[in-house]
Amino acid sequence: MSTVLVVTPILITSWPAITAAVSAAVATMGFTVAQDAVAQANEGSGVSREEIEIEDSEILEGTVGTDQKILVERDGIRATFSRDARGGLRLCMEGHGMSKSQLRELGDELLGRVTQQYAYHKIVTELKNRNMTIVDEQVTDEKSVKIRVRNW
């Protein structure tokens, strides 16, 4: 007997869990984590900016202040993940010579990868906690992850 589950996560977690998901996801897209001083040096005129609010997200209040951020960069594009005043996850995309729609598209792709990494690690942890065995894992051409498990 087999079952197929499609998981669409709601991000309610701590800042360390978001940091881990962001770190794993950005590496697959060629981004690197930036230092504050390096990121601030890139600010200037001619930079397009797009703010993206992540629906169904909440960073638990006791784990981070609203001033914590994760900055990642790739080819002059900067993405800043932060917790907004209401506790939701927010992404700010900035880049020279890019339109807001291009930044939004790249930001949506980046958020999709972060959400996927978060869900993947949450599911794998839960499977291990329930003593289930992962038999096979595949990443499809569409970047979907398929996990086959055995429950003894």
N, C-alpha and C positions, 0 to 999 in steps of 0.2 A: 504494500500500500504506500502511496506517496501523496504528499501535499505540497502545494505551491503557495507561498506567502509573498505578497508584495508589501514592502515596508515603506511607509511614508512617515518619517519621524517628526515629532514635535521636539524642538530643542529646548529642553528645560534641564539645565545642568550647571556645573560650576565653571569658573574661569579656567582652571587647569585642564578640564576636559576639552573646552573649546580651543585652548592653546595647542593641545596635542592634535586635535583634528585639523586645525589650520596648518600646523607644521607639516603633517603628513600630506595634506592635499596640495599645498603650494609647491612642494617639491616635484609633484607629478606634472605641474604646468610650467616649470622653469622659473618660478619665483624664488627669491631668497629672502630670509628674514633680514630686515635692515636695522641698523643702529639708529637711535634717535637723532644723533648729530648728523649722520649721513642723510637721513630723510629730510631734516630741516634745511639742509644746504641746497636741496633740489627745488625749494619753493621759489616762486617768482611769477612774473607776468607771462601771459600766453598759455597758462595751464588750464585745461578744461577740468571740471569737477562734477561728479555725479554721486549723490547720496542714495544708498539703497538700504531700506529698512527690511529686516528679515521677519516675515510673518511667522507666527507660531513659535517664537523664540523667547526664552527668558533665562537670563543669567542670574543664578541665585544670589540674593542680596548680600548675604553674609560672607561671600567669597571674594568680592572685588569691589572697589570703588568705581565711580563712573570715569575716573581719570586713567584707568589702565587701558593700554592699546597694544595691538600687535601690528607692526608695520612690515609689509613685504613689498619687494620691488622686482621688476623685470623690464629691461629695455626702456627705461625712462617712465614706466608706468608704476604708480604707487597705489597700493591697496592698504587701507587702514581699518582694521577690525576693532570695534570698541563696544562698550555697554552704554546704552543711552540712559537718560534720567528715569525712564519707566522700567528699566531692567532688561529691555530687549537688545538683541544683537544688532549692530549697525555696521555697514560697510561703506567706506568712502573711497571712490576710485578717482585718481588724478592722473593726467597724462598730457604731455605736450603734443600738439598737432592731432588730437583725437576729438571726435565729436562726442556729445553726451550719449548718443545712442550706441556708439562703439564701446564706450566705457561701461554702459549699462549691460551690454551683451557679454563683455568680458567678466564683469562683476557677477552676473547671473551664473556664468559657467563656473567661476571660482566658488561661489556659494553652493552650487550643486555638488562640487567635489568635497567641500568641507562637510556638508550635510551627509554625504555618502560615507565619508570616513568616520564621522561620529556614529552613524547608524551601524556601520560594519563592526566597529570596536565594541559597541554596546551589545550587539547580537552575539558576537563571538564570546564575549565575557559571560553573557547569560547562558549560552550553550555549555560552556565549561562548568559553570556553577551547577547546572542540572545534569552533569555527567554524560553529556551527549558527545558523540564522536563526529568530528568533521571528516567526511569521507573524501570530498572533492570540492575545489573552489575554481571558478572560472570567471574571467572578465570578458564580456562579449565585445564585439566591435562597437556597439552603442555605449560602451562603458558601464553596462549593468554588471552587477556582481551576482553570481549564482553560487550558492553554498549548499552542498548535499550533506545531510547529517544522518547518523544512525542513532536510534534510541534503543539501548539495550534494556 
